[in-house]
Amino acid sequence: MKKYLHIYKSELMSNLQYMLNIVFRLVNFLLLIFIFMNLWDYIYDNPNELINGYSKNQMIWYVIITEIIWGATDGRRYCRKISEDVKGGNIAYMMNKPYSYIGYSIASHLGETTIKTLISVIVGFAMGLFFLKDFPVLTLPAIVIVIISSILAVLINSLLVTFIGLISFIIEDSNPIFWLYSKMILVLGVLFPIEYFPGIFAQIMKYSPIYVTCYGPAKLFVDFSYSTTVEILLSQIIYLCIAWLMCHALYMKGVRKLNVTGG
Amino acid sequence: MSVISVKNLSKSFKVKQKEKGFIGSVKSIIQPNYKVIKAVNDISFQVDEGEVVAFIGPNGAGKSTTIKMLTGILYPDSGHIDVLGIDPTKARKKLAYEIGTVFGQKEQLWMHLTAYDNFKFFSAIYDIPEKEAEKRIEELSKLFDLEKFINTPVRNLSLGQRVRCEFVASLIHKPKVLFLDEPTIGLDPVVKENVRKLIKKMNKEYHTTIFLTSHDISDIEKLCKRVIIINDGTIVMDDSMSNLKYHYMDKKIIEVKLKSKINFNNVKGIKVLKEKENNSRLEINTNETNLTTILKFINPENIIDINISNIPLEEIISAIYRKE
């Protein structure tokens, strides 16, 4: 574990060189939050009105949290990197080091996105507090649980994106698969809570990655309860194990077929 | 004691074939056609502890594929590999602690970190305790003369300085075997010479076994006592450097500048390599003639300048590649 922390730390140190780039990339985040603030402002006639169990402020906080988590994964860049490692043969040069490629990739990726995520948290919370003048009531244990659930969400999402990237072992380009995955998460998970979807569809979504990567931590943040906590954390742990096993199995199968020619 | 043992090793690659043009592209989607290329074909060899072995061959001969199998990156189709008593296909991670690799065409350092931070990173990767890592970095910095730029980000270092850092990163965990895949590629002659000195020093000081591939014959000539030549996936020669040269001792090169031109064509034992006015470059086969006869034929009175040398190693190796 120590070596993965070191990988994380090294990537974090490396990325301090790109502070300005990171700040520029936040423009998207700011715009999206701003658009959704106005959208929900328009939809809700009365700020205290509940739609599918959510008030206007809860909906805006929901989007802020899911956007921070989704941004923390920065899946498009990460998936492309894994895919290029596989297709370009770079993976071969990492295999003769005493670490797991999956562990290395995730630690390095999280090191890359940490600064961006921290700035997103500060900016997102500042915007929420400034425009809504409201903050969900959370006890200290609840805050700790929300943080744990958010970290688990980022880890699961990173593993699922790793899995999609590793599909490049089988097909030429895994980017179209990532495109489908990201659009599914974005449209069905980041923007709307599960309660907004009709009965059977909502039930199916409870078993999908959306529940553990977006809905879970955001729901705990806007509407905390211990019964939901158990359900969400349990689902996240199961998903984490399954995602890791899937990545590991695909990696092991892929490296046996690895075809790296030339010096 | 042998540290690398390879027996009947083979590896093939399936390469997709495509007919030309648009129709060919469509056809390759519907009915993909693959060609099997035998990259390594039933090779066997052993390397002893402390040896510096050159593993050479033309492009596409199977050198890098062999190194990748020896380091556990690629899985062989058949055959057996033993590196330091470990089978790379079964215990790649365990082997990684015992070996080091430098791929001249692939940097392993973090560009935005300083050389020192990079070494600390590699120490952590190889589970080296903090104190021991510091000691090792200090020792290697002195050996490779890195003190002046150890705290400079790698991206700001010259290529030569970077290569030295690559070596240190590969040696931080005291590997028993070091695989060098074209370590001097792209370096200027001065830096190349420095790198060769360092490899020699490393072998002498730490008794590290070195397995080297390079297209630069000087690397091989100056560093290795043994040469394994691979071509089309099979080993065509495995011999000591002195033997390699000895086999071609029957050929000499004479470069001569004459007062008046002599026709060397059709003279037994002489092959004209180049001729320009009164200057000639000749290859002499000493099995067919001898140097005294040749000198008499030229007539010493007619000679302005003369140089007699052995066949350059580069030409010897090229001849072996061409199976001459």
Interface residues (C-beta under 8 A of the other chain):
Chain A: K2 K3 H6 I7 S10 M13 S14 N15 Q17 N90 A92 Y93 M95 N96 K97 P98 Y99 V255 R256 L258 N259 V260 T261 G262 G263
Chain B: F13 K14 A39 G60 K63 S64 T65 K68 T71 G72 I73 L74 Y75 R92 K93 L95 A96 Y97 I99 T101 F103 G104 Q105 K106 Q108 W110 M111 H112 L113 D117 K120 F121 A124 I125 Y126 D127 D181 E182 T213
